[in-house]
Amino acid sequence: MNFRLKTAAAAILAASLVSSNAYAGDPPAPAKKHVATKKAAKPSVEDQIQDLRRDLEGEINSLKSDLAEKDAQLKQAQQKAADAQAEAAKAQAAADAQQQATTQNAAAVTTLQSTVNDLKGNSTSLAETISDETSQIKKAIQNPDEIHFKGITLSPTGSFIAAETAWRQGATGGGLNTPFTGVPLQNSDYAQLSEFQGSGRQSRLALKAIGKLDKMTLTAYYEMDWLGTGITSNNNQSNSYVLRQRQLWADARLNNGWDFSGGQGWSLAAETTKGLQRGSEILPSTIDPQYEAGFVWTRQYSFRVTKDFSKKASFGVSAENAETLNPAGASLPTNLLIGTAGNGGGLYNPTANYSFNLAPDMIAKLAVEPGWGHWELFGIGRFFRDRIYPTEATPYNDTKVGGGIGGGFRAPLFNNKATIGLKGLWGQGVGRYGSSTIADITLRPNGTISPLHGFSALSTVELNPTSRLNLYFNYGGDYIGRDYTLASNGTTQVGYGTRTADMTGCAVEPNPSGSNAPGFNPANPAHCGANNKDVQEFTAGDWYYFYKGPKGGLRMGLQYSRFQRDLWSGNGGLTNPGGGARGIDNMFWTSFRYYLP
C-alpha cells in the first residue's frame, strides 16, 4: 500500500515538472489587442505552478495521511495477528501439555495396572512358593528323601525286604542262587526230585553318603544282604545266615569329568547305563541272585579311574582283584602249587580255595552314548601263575597271560516302552567273568598253564507298557572250548574236554550201590564225567508295583527259567553212542518286596 501511494505521488510530480518545462521553453505569444472590450488578466505560469504544487502537496499530504493511517491499521492488524498467534501458540502449548499430561496419565495408568498385575502375580507366585516350600519342609521333616549330617546327605534308597521262593524240577541242593554248573544231568538221581526253597536272605540294606564340594562330589556306598554262608549257617532252626558284603566303595568325582574310586563293587566289565559311573550298573531283572547265564560280571575289589568327554563318551581303566578258578580237565598233573585253602589266621575261609595271584586283572573300557542307546567296548587282561615241581629238577614258576575283548549295547524303542540289549565277552581264561563260572584254565602234562577259550553272551528284551509293569525276556549262555593234549605215553589225553572221557553211564539212571539194609545207597552216574561244554538259559518274568510313591514301593515278581547244561562228548560205548550228556531243568521263582522310598 505504501509503495503504491509513493509511486503515484512521484508520477504526478514528474508530470508537473514536464509541463513546467514545456511552458518555460516557448516564448509567450504576443498579446492580442482588444479594441472593444477589456478582459481580465490570466494567471501567470508561476502562479499556475504554485497552485499545482499546492494541489499536489495537498494530495501528497492526504496520501501520506492515508498511508500513515493504513500503516497504523496494518500495525494494529499485525499486532492483533501476533496476539492471536501468541494466543494460538499458548492454546497449542496448553493443548500439547494437556495431551502430554493425558499420555503420561495413560502411561501411568498402564504402569499402575502392570504393577498391580505384577503384584498380583508376585503375590500368587509368592503364595505358591511359600506353599511349595512349606510342603517341602513338611516333606523333609515327615518324609525325607535323605538325611543331612554335618554337610553330607545320607540315603537308604536301594534297601528292601524280600520274601522269595524258588522251585526247581530237578534238585540242585542250592537255595535262591542257582549253581549253573550244578544243573542235574537228566539221568542223575537229583533229576528225579524237585526242590522248593523259601527265604528272606536276599533282603538288602543300602546306605549312600554324598558330600558336595566346589570342584568335586564325594560318594560312599555300602550295600549288604544275607546271602553269605558262615561255617555254622544252616536251615535247621534259626536260619542264621551271615551278613554279606555286596558293595563297599568310595568315589571322588571332579567337575571336569575325572572320577577316582576304589573298594568292592561291580567290575568295570559289568554293563553301565550312564558313562562309567559306579552305581549306574544295569543287571538282568531276574529274581535269581545268580542272575543269568551269559551275563558278564564280577563283584570284587577294584580301583578305577575314568574320564567323561562331554556327555557322549567315557573312558576308564580298572585294576581288579584276581582269582583263578581251579584248573579243570582230565588226568591233570598234581606236582604244582597254584593256590590253597584259606588260612584262618589270615581271615580267609578254610573251606574255600584261593589262588596265588601274580597281578590284578586289568580292564579298559570305552562307553559312548551317540544319541540312541548306550554302547560299550572293553578289554580284560589276566595273569596266571603256578609253581611246578618236576622230577629230579629245580622247581620253577610258569606264567601265562590271558584275556578277552567284549562289548555290547542297550537301546530304547517305541518311546521308551521297550528296550533291547546284547552283550558278550570272548577270550582266553575269562571263564570267571561269565555267570556260570565254568573254568579259567587247564594244565599241560608238564604242569604248565593253558588258558581256556571261553565265550559268554546275553540278549535282552524288556517291555514297559506302564510305569508299574516290567516284562523281561533273556537268552544267554556261557561256553568253554576243548583244550587237551597227549601225555608222554602217547595215549592218555590230558586237559579239558578230552574225547576219551568215559561217558558210558550217562544214558540211564544208575542202579543203587552198596548194601545198606533194608536197601541200597543212591548213586550218581559213575561213568559220565566229561567236562562242561556250556550252560544255556532262557528266562521270562515280570515285576509289578502295587504301590510306588513317597511311602516306598510294594512290588511282586515272577520268574521262569529253562536251563540246559551240556557236557563235552567222550567215549560213550554202546549204551551212549553219542558220548554226550546234558541236563535240562525248569525253575520258578516268586518275590514279594517292600522298598524303602
C-alpha positions in Angstrom: 0.0 0.0 0.0 2.8 2.5 1.0 4.7 1.6 -2.2 1.7 2.3 -4.5 1.0 5.7 -2.9 4.6 6.8 -3.2 4.6 5.7 -6.8 1.5 7.7 -7.6 2.9 10.8 -6.0 6.1 10.5 -7.8 4.3 10.2 -11.1 2.2 13.3 -10.5 5.3 15.3 -9.5 7.1 14.2 -12.7 4.1 15.3 -14.9 4.1 18.7 -13.3 7.8 19.2 -13.9 7.4 18.2 -17.5 4.5 20.7 -18.0 6.5 23.5 -16.4 9.4 22.9 -18.7 7.2 23.0 -21.7 5.8 26.3 -20.8 9.2 27.8 -20.0 10.7 26.7 -23.3 8.3 28.6 -25.6 8.2 32.4 -25.7 5.0 33.8 -24.8 2.6 34.6 -27.6 2.1 38.3 -28.3 -0.8 39.7 -26.6 -3.8 40.4 -28.7 -5.1 43.8 -28.6 -8.8 44.1 -28.0 -10.4 47.1 -29.1 -13.8 46.8 -28.0 -13.6 45.0 -24.6 -11.0 44.9 -21.9 -10.7 41.3 -20.4 -9.2 40.3 -17.1 -5.5 39.3 -17.0 -4.6 35.5 -17.0 -2.6 34.0 -14.1 1.0 33.6 -14.8 2.8 30.3 -15.2 4.4 30.8 -11.9 1.1 31.0 -10.2 -0.2 28.0 -12.0 2.9 26.1 -10.9 2.5 27.2 -7.4 -1.2 26.3 -7.5 -0.4 22.9 -8.9 2.3 22.4 -6.3 -0.1 23.3 -3.6 -2.7 20.8 -5.0 -0.1 18.2 -5.4 1.3 18.7 -1.9 -2.3 18.5 -0.6 -2.8 15.3 -2.4 0.6 14.0 -1.2 -0.2 15.0 2.3 -3.6 13.4 2.0 -1.9 10.3 0.7 0.7 10.4 3.4 -2.1 10.8 6.0 -4.0 7.9 4.4 -0.7 5.9 4.3 0.0 6.6 7.9 -3.5 5.6 8.8 -3.1 2.5 6.7 0.3 1.8 8.4 -1.4 2.2 11.8 -4.2 -0.1 10.8 -1.6 -2.6 9.4 0.4 -2.4 12.5 -2.8 -2.8 14.6 -3.7 -5.8 12.4 -0.2 -7.2 12.7 -0.4 -6.8 16.4 -3.7 -8.5 16.6 -2.4 -11.2 14.4 0.7 -11.6 16.6 -1.6 -11.6 19.6 -3.8 -14.1 18.0 -0.8 -16.2 17.0 0.5 -15.9 20.6 -2.8 -16.9 21.9 -3.0 -19.8 19.4 0.6 -20.9 20.4 -0.4 -20.6 24.0 -3.5 -22.6 23.4 -1.5 -25.1 21.4 1.0 -25.4 24.2 -1.8 -25.8 26.6 -3.3 -28.5 24.4 0.1 -30.1 24.0 0.6 -30.0 27.7 -2.8 -31.4 28.2 -2.1 -34.2 25.6 1.2 -34.9 27.3 -0.5 -35.0 30.6 -3.1 -37.3 29.2 -0.4 -39.5 27.7 1.5 -39.5 30.9 -1.6 -40.3 32.8 -2.4 -43.1 30.4 1.2 -44.4 30.7 0.9 -44.0 34.5 -2.4 -45.9 34.5 -0.8 -48.6 32.3 2.2 -48.8 34.5 0.0 -48.9 37.5 -2.1 -51.6 36.0 1.0 -53.6 35.1 2.4 -53.0 38.6 -0.9 -54.2 40.1 -0.8 -57.2 37.9 2.8 -57.9 38.8 1.9 -57.5 42.4 -0.9 -59.9 42.0 1.3 -62.4 40.1 4.1 -61.9 42.6 1.6 -62.4 45.4 0.3 -65.6 43.7 3.8 -66.8 43.0 5.0 -65.9 46.5 2.0 -67.7 47.9 2.7 -70.8 45.7 6.4 -70.6 46.6 5.6 -70.4 50.3 3.2 -73.2 49.9 5.7 -75.3 47.9 8.5 -74.5 50.4 6.1 -75.3 53.3 5.2 -78.6 51.6 8.9 -79.3 51.0 9.7 -78.5 54.6 6.9 -80.7 55.8 8.0 -83.5 53.4 11.7 -83.1 54.5 10.5 -83.4 58.1 7.8 -86.1 57.7 9.1 -88.0 54.6 12.7 -87.1 54.0 14.4 -88.5 50.8 17.7 -88.1 52.6 19.2 -87.3 55.9 21.6 -84.4 56.3 24.5 -84.9 58.6 27.4 -82.4 59.0 27.3 -81.3 55.4 26.6 -84.7 53.8 23.4 -86.4 52.8 22.6 -89.9 53.8 20.1 -92.0 51.8 18.9 -95.6 52.4 17.4 -95.8 48.9 18.0 -99.3 47.4 17.1 -101.1 50.6 14.3 -103.6 50.6 12.8 -106.5 52.5 12.2 -109.6 50.4 10.1 -112.8 50.8 11.1 -115.1 48.0 10.7 -118.7 46.8 12.4 -121.0 44.3 11.1 -124.2 42.8 13.2 -126.5 40.6 12.1 -129.5 38.6 15.5 -131.1 39.2 17.1 -130.6 42.6 20.4 -128.7 42.8 20.9 -128.6 46.5 21.0 -124.8 46.3 18.9 -122.0 47.8 17.7 -118.9 45.9 21.0 -118.9 43.9 21.2 -121.4 41.1 24.6 -123.2 40.8 24.5 -123.2 37.0 27.1 -125.9 36.6 25.2 -127.9 39.2 22.1 -128.4 37.0 21.5 -132.1 37.3 22.1 -134.4 34.3 18.9 -135.9 33.0 19.6 -139.4 34.3 21.1 -138.5 37.7 19.3 -139.1 41.0 18.9 -135.4 41.6 17.0 -135.0 38.3 14.3 -137.3 39.7 13.5 -135.0 42.6 12.2 -131.5 42.7 13.0 -128.9 45.3 11.3 -125.9 47.0 13.1 -123.2 49.0 11.7 -120.1 50.6 13.9 -117.4 52.1 14.2 -113.8 53.0 18.0 -113.9 52.6 18.1 -111.6 49.6 16.7 -108.7 51.6 19.1 -105.8 51.3 20.3 -102.8 53.3 21.9 -99.9 51.5 23.4 -96.6 52.6 24.8 -93.9 50.4 26.6 -90.8 51.7 27.2 -87.8 49.4 29.3 -84.7 50.2 29.5 -81.9 47.6 32.5 -79.6 47.4 33.1 -76.7 45.0 35.1 -78.8 42.5 34.1 -82.4 43.3 31.5 -84.7 44.7 32.4 -87.4 47.3 30.3 -90.5 47.5 30.5 -93.6 49.7 28.2 -96.6 49.3 27.6 -99.6 51.5 25.3 -102.5 50.4 24.7 -105.8 52.2 22.4 -108.8 52.2 22.2 -112.2 53.9 23.2 -114.5 51.1 26.6 -115.2 52.6 27.2 -118.5 54.4 29.2 -119.0 57.6 30.7 -122.2 58.8 27.8 -122.7 61.1 25.0 -121.4 58.9 22.2 -123.9 58.2 18.4 -124.2 57.7 17.9 -126.4 60.8 16.2 -123.9 63.1 17.2 -120.3 63.2 18.3 -119.9 59.5 21.1 -117.8 60.8 23.0 -116.7 57.7 25.7 -114.1 58.0 25.5 -110.6 56.8 27.2 -110.4 53.4 29.3 -107.6 52.0 27.9 -106.9 48.5 29.4 -103.4 47.8 31.6 -101.1 49.8 33.3 -98.3 47.8 34.2 -94.7 47.9 34.2 -92.3 44.9 35.6 -88.8 44.2 34.1 -87.3 41.1 35.6 -84.0 39.8 33.6 -81.4 38.0 36.0 -81.6 35.0 34.9 -85.2 34.3 37.7 -87.2 36.1 36.5 -89.9 38.5 38.5 -91.9 41.0 37.0 -94.7 43.0 38.0 -97.8 45.0 36.5 -100.6 47.1 34.4 -103.6 46.4 31.8 -103.1 43.7 30.7 -104.3 40.3 33.6 -104.9 37.9 34.2 -102.3 35.1 33.3 -105.2 32.8 29.7 -105.1 34.0 27.3 -103.1 31.9 26.5 -99.5 32.9 23.8 -97.1 31.8 25.4 -93.6 32.4 29.0 -93.3 31.3 31.2 -95.5 33.5 29.9 -94.2 36.9 29.7 -96.6 39.8 26.1 -97.1 40.8 24.8 -96.9 37.3 25.3 -100.7 36.6 22.3 -102.4 34.9 21.7 -106.0 35.9 19.3 -108.7 34.5 15.9 -108.2 36.0 15.9 -111.7 37.5 14.9 -112.8 41.0 17.7 -115.4 40.9 20.7 -113.8 42.7 23.0 -115.6 40.3 21.4 -113.5 37.5 21.6 -115.1 34.0 23.8 -117.4 32.1 25.9 -115.3 29.7 25.8 -112.2 32.0 29.4 -110.8 32.3 30.2 -109.7 35.8 32.2 -109.9 38.9 31.7 -108.0 42.2 35.1 -107.6 43.8 37.7 -105.1 44.9 38.8 -102.7 42.2 40.4 -99.3 41.8 39.3 -97.4 38.7 40.0 -94.1 37.0 37.5 -92.8 34.4 37.2 -89.6 32.4 34.0 -88.2 30.8 34.4 -86.5 27.4 31.4 -84.2 27.2 28.2 -86.2 27.6 28.9 -88.5 24.6 31.9 -90.7 25.6 33.7 -92.0 28.7 36.9 -94.0 29.0 38.3 -95.8 32.1 40.8 -98.3 33.4 40.5 -100.5 36.4 42.8 -102.8 38.4 40.7 -105.6 40.0 41.3 -108.4 42.4 42.3 -111.5 40.5 41.2 -115.1 41.2 42.0 -118.2 39.2 39.3 -120.9 39.1 41.0 -124.2 39.9 42.4 -126.0 36.9 39.8 -128.2 35.2 40.2 -131.2 33.0 41.1 -134.9 32.9 44.3 -136.6 34.1 45.8 -133.3 35.2 49.2 -133.3 36.9 49.4 -132.5 40.7 53.1 -131.7 41.1 52.4 -128.0 41.4 51.2 -125.1 43.5 48.6 -122.7 42.2 46.5 -121.9 45.3 45.5 -123.3 48.6 42.6 -123.4 51.0 42.1 -120.3 53.1 44.2 -119.7 56.2 42.0 -118.9 59.1 44.8 -116.8 60.6 44.7 -114.7 57.5 40.9 -114.3 57.9 40.2 -116.4 54.9 37.6 -119.2 54.7 39.4 -122.5 55.3 36.9 -124.4 53.2 37.5 -122.3 50.1 40.4 -122.2 47.7 42.4 -119.0 47.0 44.8 -118.7 44.1 48.3 -117.2 44.4 47.7 -114.2 42.0 50.6 -112.7 40.1 48.9 -109.4 39.5 45.4 -107.8 39.4 43.2 -108.2 36.4 43.4 -105.1 34.2 40.3 -103.8 32.4 40.0 -100.9 30.0 36.6 -99.7 28.7 35.1 -97.2 26.3 31.4 -96.2 26.6 29.7 -94.0 24.1 26.2 -92.5 24.0 25.7 -91.1 20.5 22.1 -90.2 21.0 20.4 -93.6 20.7 21.4 -96.1 23.3 24.5 -96.9 25.3 27.4 -98.7 23.6 30.4 -100.3 25.2 33.8 -101.8 24.2 36.2 -103.3 26.7 39.2 -105.5 27.1 40.4 -107.7 30.0 44.0 -108.7 30.7 44.6 -111.6 33.1 47.8 -113.1 34.5 48.1 -116.8 35.6 50.9 -118.4 37.5 51.8 -121.7 39.2 54.9 -123.3 40.6 55.9 -126.6 39.1 58.0 -129.4 40.9 59.4 -131.6 38.2 61.0 -135.0 39.0 64.7 -134.6 40.0 64.8 -131.0 38.7 64.7 -127.5 40.1 61.2 -126.2 40.7 60.2 -123.2 38.6 57.3 -120.8 38.1 55.2 -120.9 35.0 53.3 -117.7 33.9 50.7 -117.3 31.2 48.8 -114.2 30.1 45.1 -114.4 29.2 42.4 -112.0 28.5 39.5 -111.2 26.2 37.6 -108.5 24.4 33.9 -107.7 24.9 31.2 -105.2 24.0 27.5 -104.6 23.9 24.7 -102.1 23.7 21.4 -101.3 25.2 18.9 -99.0 23.5 15.2 -97.9 23.8 12.4 -98.5 21.3 8.8 -97.2 20.9 9.2 -94.1 23.0 10.9 -96.0 25.9 8.2 -98.6 26.0 10.7 -101.3 25.1 14.5 -101.9 25.5 16.8 -104.2 23.6 20.3 -105.2 24.6 23.1 -107.5 23.6 26.4 -108.1 25.3 29.3 -110.6 25.0 32.8 -111.5 26.0 35.3 -113.7 24.1 38.8 -114.6 25.1 41.3 -117.0 26.8 41.0 -117.6 30.5 37.9 -115.4 31.1 35.6 -118.1 32.5 35.2 -116.5 35.9 33.6 -113.4 34.3 30.7 -115.5 32.9 27.9 -116.1 35.3 28.3 -119.9 35.1 32.0 -119.7 36.2 32.7 -122.9 34.3 36.6 -122.8 34.1 39.5 -120.5 33.5 42.5 -122.8 32.8 43.6 -126.3 32.3 47.1 -127.8 32.6 49.5 -129.5 30.2 51.1 -132.8 31.2 54.2 -131.0 32.5 52.1 -128.7 34.8 52.3 -125.6 32.6 49.1 -123.5 32.4 46.9 -123.3 29.3 44.1 -120.6 29.5 40.8 -122.0 28.1 39.0 -120.4 25.2 35.6 -119.1 26.5 32.6 -117.1 25.3 29.7 -115.5 27.1 26.7 -113.7 25.6 23.4 -112.4 26.8 20.5 -110.9 24.8 17.7 -109.0 26.5 14.2 -107.6 25.6 12.3 -105.6 28.2 8.8 -104.1 27.9 7.4 -101.4 30.0 3.7 -100.9 28.9 3.0 -98.9 32.1 5.2 -97.3 34.7 4.3 -100.1 37.1 4.8 -103.1 34.9 8.1 -104.5 33.6 8.2 -107.6 31.4 11.6 -109.2 30.6 12.9 -111.9 28.3 16.5 -113.1 28.3 18.5 -115.7 26.5 22.2 -116.3 27.2 24.9 -118.8 27.7 28.5 -119.5 28.8 30.8 -121.7 26.7 34.2 -123.2 27.3 36.1 -124.9 24.5 38.1 -128.1 24.3 41.8 -127.9 25.1 43.8 -131.1 25.6 47.0 -132.9 24.5 48.6 -136.3 24.9 50.7 -137.3 27.8 54.2 -138.7 27.4 52.8 -142.2 27.0 51.2 -141.1 23.7 47.7 -142.4 24.6 46.4 -140.5 27.7 44.6 -137.3 26.8 45.4 -134.6 29.4 43.4 -131.4 29.6 39.8 -130.0 29.2 37.1 -131.8 27.2 39.1 -134.9 26.4 37.5 -137.3 23.9 38.4 -140.3 25.9 36.3 -139.4 28.9 34.1 -142.3 30.0 30.5 -141.5 29.2 29.0 -144.9 29.2 26.8 -144.3 32.2 25.1 -141.1 31.1 22.1 -142.6 29.3 20.5 -144.4 32.2 19.8 -143.7 35.9 22.3 -145.7 37.9 21.4 -148.7 40.0 21.7 -148.4 43.7 25.2 -149.2 45.0 26.3 -150.9 48.2 24.3 -152.8 50.7 22.6 -150.7 53.4 19.8 -152.9 54.8 17.0 -152.8 54.1 18.0 -151.2 50.8 20.9 -149.7 48.9 22.5 -146.3 48.6 21.7 -143.8 45.8 24.4 -143.2 43.3 25.2 -140.6 40.7 26.3 -141.9 37.3 29.8 -143.4 37.8 30.6 -143.2 34.1 29.5 -139.7 33.0 32.4 -137.5 33.9 33.1 -135.2 30.9 33.8 -131.5 31.4 31.1 -128.9 31.0 30.8 -127.5 27.5 28.2 -124.8 28.0 25.2 -123.6 30.1 22.3 -122.0 28.4 19.3 -120.3 29.9 16.1 -118.8 28.7 14.2 -116.6 31.1 10.8 -114.8 31.1 9.5 -112.8 34.0 7.7 -109.7 35.3 7.8 -107.2 38.0 4.7 -105.2 39.1 4.4 -102.3 41.5 1.2 -102.4 43.5 2.3 -99.1 45.0 5.2 -96.8 44.3 5.3 -93.4 46.0 6.5 -91.3 48.9 5.8 -94.2 51.3 8.1 -96.6 49.4 7.3 -99.4 46.9 5.4 -102.7 47.1 6.4 -105.0 44.3 5.6 -108.5 43.1 7.8 -110.6 40.8 7.6 -113.9 38.9 10.3 -115.7 37.0 10.6 -118.8 34.9 13.9 -120.2 33.6 14.8 -123.1 31.4 18.3 -124.3 31.9 20.3 -126.6 29.6 23.8 -127.8 30.7 25.8 -129.7 28.1 28.9 -131.8 28.6 31.6 -132.4 26.0 31.2 -135.7 24.2 33.6 -138.6 25.1 33.7 -142.3 24.8 30.1 -143.3 25.1 30.3 -147.0 24.3 27.3 -149.0 23.3 24.9 -147.5 25.9 25.6 -143.9 24.9 26.7 -143.9 21.2 26.8 -140.1 21.1 29.1 -139.9 24.0 27.5 -136.7 25.3 25.2 -135.8 28.2 23.0 -132.9 29.2 20.9 -131.7 32.0 17.6 -129.8 31.5 15.8 -128.1 34.4 12.8 -125.9 34.7 12.7 -123.4 37.6 10.2 -120.9 39.0 10.8 -118.0 41.5 8.4 -115.6 43.2 9.3 -112.4 45.0 7.4 -110.1 47.3 9.3 -107.0 48.2 8.9 -103.7 50.1 11.4 -101.0 49.0 12.3 -98.1 51.2 11.4 -94.8 49.4 
